[in-house]
Amino acid sequence: MAADYQAADSVGIVEPRTLHFQEPVRLEGGHTLPEFDLVVETYGELNAEADNAVLVCHALSGHHHAAGFHSAEDRKPGWWDACIGPGKPIDTNRFFVVSLNNIGGCHGSTGPASTNPDTGRPYGPDFPVVTVRDWVKTQARLADRLGIEQWAAVIGGSLGGMQALDWAIHYPERLRHAVVIAATPRLTAQNIAFNEVSRKAITSDPAFHDGRYLEHDTSPQRGLMLARMVGHITYLSDVSMGEKFGRELRDHAYHYGFDAEFQVESYLQYQGERFSENFDANTYLLMTRSLDYFDPAREFGNDLSRAMAEARCRFLVLSFSSDWRFAPEHSEKIVNALVDARRDVSYAEIHSNWGHDAFLVPNERYLRLFRAYMNRVAEEPRHAR
């Protein structure tokens, strides 16, 4: 059944807006953006005290459109519509929800496809590498612009969860809760390796043109398609792929060739092709490198407990049993560090067959736990630390 913008639990039709920031921002890598844009969507109403605001941080391929629809004809809701809306875990009857596209993105915020004011041409490969810290810094500027001194909660899954951790460490007085879902305190060598294979698939495409493909009126779609196929495999579990596809053949017979014969092959090609038509290759390079660099313990003598001791907020940490990209033991490292630092943390490992993508998929226990925690956020005394 298709989703409906008129459903009682939908935020309905929403309209993104672009906010321009004229003040330069110094990035962690040493470069400075003289100005930047952020594309934002909001759901619900900010109350008079401005203390019911929730920030939703997106993952690698995410963007500002987290809930609702962009038109009455739109059949596909935002990427986290299952969790945002009236009566949903992030209840827009109670919270003012802010979702954005980070700098470096390709959905309207300043990124590699934007015009470089110094040259009048697209930034392309000249756009500086950005980090989770840089995103959080610009998100703090966004909060200032919106008149939000303190978030009720900062929430994210995967790379979004890393941003929630960074908020807690570097802006401890500006959030009361951090919800960290299917995340990790740093990537393993295997995860970095997957990202490198994806980047090489892109940069090896003849249409890449050293990152200046827009100036050649082309795009490295084949490389981006392969990168997405590699990534997509890691987001799913063996069980979920087996349940969905098994060894089913497209035509119920072997053709003894190398075209897509199995359903799973066809599915991966379709996903890769669709993604390559809607995503910017330079942005994909940036986002995967941001994942690689994230390591909050690094500035604290490689001691994650010391890093977590900077936090003042309460935490909900969730992991999923079949997630092998950021397996539950990654979340447990975060939890153990918080316990060592004597911070308030709730944790659950949720059974799911959906692998890393489980945080995007409705699951009764997941939604029940998430909703219960967010009810606590909504009902606690205001300005609690």
N, C-alpha and C positions, 0 to 999 in steps of 0.2 A: 504494500500500500504506500503510495507516494506521500511524502511529508506535506503538511498543509500550513501555510502561513496564518490561517485563521484558527488553528487549533488552540485550545485554551492554555496549553503549556508552551506555546511558541511566543517568542518576543516579536513576531510578526515581521513586517517589512522594515528594514533598517537601511540607513544611508551612511556610508563612510564619509569622513571629512579629512581634509589635509591641513595639518597645523605646521606653520613655518616657524623655524627658530633661527633668528639672525645672529645670535651669539655663537662665536666659534666654540668647537668642542675639541679638546686635546685627547687623542686616542692613546690607548695603552702602548701601542707600537711606536709612538713618537710623532706620528703625523697629526695634522690638525685639519678638521673640516671647517671651512669658514662659515658655513651655514648648512642647515639641513631641514628636510621635511619628514614628518611622521604621519602616516595614514592611520586613522583611529576609528573604531566603532565603539559605541557605548550602548548599554542596555540597562533599563531601570532608571531610577531617579536618585540623584545625590541629595541626601537629606540636609536640613538646615545646619547641622553641626559638621557636615562633610566628613563623617566618621563611619560611613557604611560602604566605602569604596573598596572594590576588589580588582586587582590587576591580574589579567590572564596573559601569560607569556607563551608564545608559540614555539613549536619544535622546529626541526630543520627545514621542512618544506611548508611550514604553516605561514599564516598571515593574519591580517586584522579581522577577517570575516569568520568569527567563531560561532555565531548563532544567528538564527533568523534567515530571512530571504531578502534579496535585493530587488525583487519585483513580484507582482502577483503571478507572473508566468514562470518564475524560478521554481524548479522542482527539486533543487539540491540545496539543503540548508548549510549553514556554517559548519566548520569542521568539528566543533565540539557542541553541537546543538543538543546532543543527548544529555548534557550536563548543565546547560545554561538556559534558564527560562522560568516562568512562574511555576512554583512547586517542584522544580528540579533541584539537584544538589546545590548549585549556585543560583539561588532563588532570586529572580529579579523583582519580586514583590518586596524583598528585604534589602537587596544589595544594589548598588550602582556599579556595574561591571564595565571595565575598560579593557579593550583588546586592541593591540596595535601590530603593525608590520614594522619590524626593527630596521634600523639603518643597515645598509648592505643588502636589503631585500629587493624583490623585483615586483612588488605589487603596489607601487606608488611612493613608498618612502625612498629617501635618497640612497642610491646604490650604484652599482657599476653601469646600469643602463641610463642613469641620469646624466644630464649635461654637466660637464666639468666647466665651471665658470672661468677657469684660466685658459681654456682652449676653444670653448664653444662646441666641442664634440663630446660624444659619450665618454664617461670615465674609462670604461672597459677595464683593462688590467691595471690602470693607474689608480683605481679606487683602493684605498688602503685596507689592509687586513684589519678586521674588527674582532673584538673578543666579547665574551659574556660580560666582562666588566664595563666595556664601552656601551653595550646595550643598556645595562642597568643605569649607567650614568645618564644616558639620554632619557630613559624612563623616569628618572627622578626629575629631570627638567619638565617632562610631560606632566608629572604630578603637580609640580609648582604651577604650571600653566592652568591646570584644572582646579586649582585651589584645594588640593588634597595634601594635608600635612602628614597624615599617617594613613596607610592602607589598613583596612580591617584584615585583609589577607592578600598575599601574593601567591599565585597558584600556577603550576605548570607541570606538564608531563615531558619526560625525556629531556631534550635541551631546554625546554621551558622550566623543568624542575631545577636545572642548574642555575638558571637565572633567579629563581626563588631563593636558592641557597646563597647566592651572591648578595642579594638584597639583605638577607638576614645578617650576613657578616659585615658588610660595608655601609649599610644604612640601618643599623640596629634599632634606632628610635623611630623609624618611619614605617614600621609594620608591626601588627600585633600577632599575626599568624603567618606561617609559611606552609604551604601544602606542596609536597615534593613527591611526584608520582613517576615510577618507572625511570628513575634517574641514577646517576653514579657520581661519586666525588671526583673521579677522573677516568679517562679511557684506559683500557688495557692495551697492550701491544697488538693484540688481535683486532680490536676495534679500530685502532689507528691504521692497521694494515688494510682493512676493508675500505676505509676512507681514501687511502692512497691509491688503491686499485680504481676506485670510482673517479678520482681526479685524473689519473693517467688515461682512462677511457675518454675523458673529455678533451684533455690537452693533446692527445694523439690523433684526434679527428682532423683531417685536412681542412675542414671548414672552420677550425678554431682560430686560425690566423693570429697566433700569439695573443689571443684574448680580444682582438680588434675586429671580430666578426661583424659587428653592427656596421662598421665603416665599409665593410665589403657587402653589405646588404644580404647577409646570410646568417646561419646559426649552426653550431656543431651538434645538430639534433641526433645524429647516430651515436656520438659519444655520450651525450646526455641520456639517451635512451638506455645504453648499456650501464651507465652509472646507476640509473634508477632501478634497473633490473637487479643489479648486485645488492643495492640497498634494500630493495623490497624483499628479497629472499631472507635477509637478516632480520626483518621486522616481523616475519611470520615464524611459526613453529612447524616442526616436522609433522606434528599431529594435525594442526589446522590445515596444512597443505594436503596432507593425506585425506582428511575428511572432505575437503572441498574438491580435490581433483583425483586423488589416487593415481592410478596409472591409466586413466581413461584416455582413449584415442579420439582424435577429432572425427575421423572417418571410419572408426571401428576396424581398421586394418592397417598393417604396416605397409609403407610405400618404399621402404629401403632407400631412403635419401636423407637429406639434411634440412629440409624445410620443417616447420613446426608440425609435428605429428601428435604429440601429447597435449592434452588440454592445459596442463600447467605451462608448457612452452608458449602456447597461444596467449594465455592470460598474462604472462610476464611481458611478452612483446606488446600487447595492447596497453598495459600499464605504462611501460616505458615510452611508447610512442605518444600517448596522451600527455604524459608529464613533459616530454621534450617540446611539446607545442606550447606549453603554458609557463615554463620556468626558464630563468636566465642561467646560462652555464657559468658565468663568472660568479653569480650569487651562490651557486651550488659549491663552487670551489671555496668561497669565503666561509660559508656555513659549516662545511665539514672541517675546515681548519680551525674554526672557533671551537668546535667540539674537541679537537685534538689538544688545544691549548688549555682547556679548562682544568684547573688543579688548585683549588683554594688553599690547600695545605702548603703549597710551595713557598709562600711568603711567610709562613709560620714554622720554618725549620722542618718542613715536610711532616708536620704534626697536625693531623686533621682535628684532633680534640682541642688543640689551641685555637685553631681557626673557628671552630664552633663555639668556643667560649666567648667570642665577640658578640654572638647573637643574644638578643633579649626577648625574642618572640617565642611563642609556642609552635610546635611542629606536628604535622601529620605526614607520615612517610608511608607510601603504599608501593608494593611490588607485586609482580605476577609470576605464578609458578612456572610458566612455560617460556618466560622471557629469557632467551639466552644471549641477547645482545647486551642488555643491562640486567643480568640475573639478580635474583633476590639477595645474594650475598653482597652485591654492590650497595643496595639500600641498607643492608644490615651494618655495613661499615659506617654509613652516615648515622644510623641510630646509635651504634656503640660509641661513636665520637660524641654525640649529644649527651648520652648517659654519662660518659666520662667527664664532660663539661658541666654536668648537673643542670641540664636544660630539660624543659618539659616537652616530652615527645610521646606521641602515640604511633604505633606501627602495626601494620597488618600485611601479611602475604596472602594474596587472593588467588584462588585456584581459577585458572583460565587456560584454554587451549589456544589462545590467539597470539601467543608470543609477545613481542614488544608492542605490537599494535593494540594490545588489550586495553590500554588506557583510553582508547578511542571508541571501544566497543561496549555497548550496554551490557552489564552483568549485574544480576540482582544484588549479590553481596557487595560488590564494588560500589554501586550506587547507594545502597543502604548505609554503608560505612561513611561514604563521602557526605551524604546528606546529614547524617547524625553529627558529624564534626562541624559542618557549616552551620547547623542549627546552634551549636555551642558558640560559634563565632558571632552569630547574630544576637544571641541572648545574653552574652557576657556583659558586665558593666563596662560602659564606655571609657576609653582611655586607659584600660587595663594594660599592664605591661607583661 
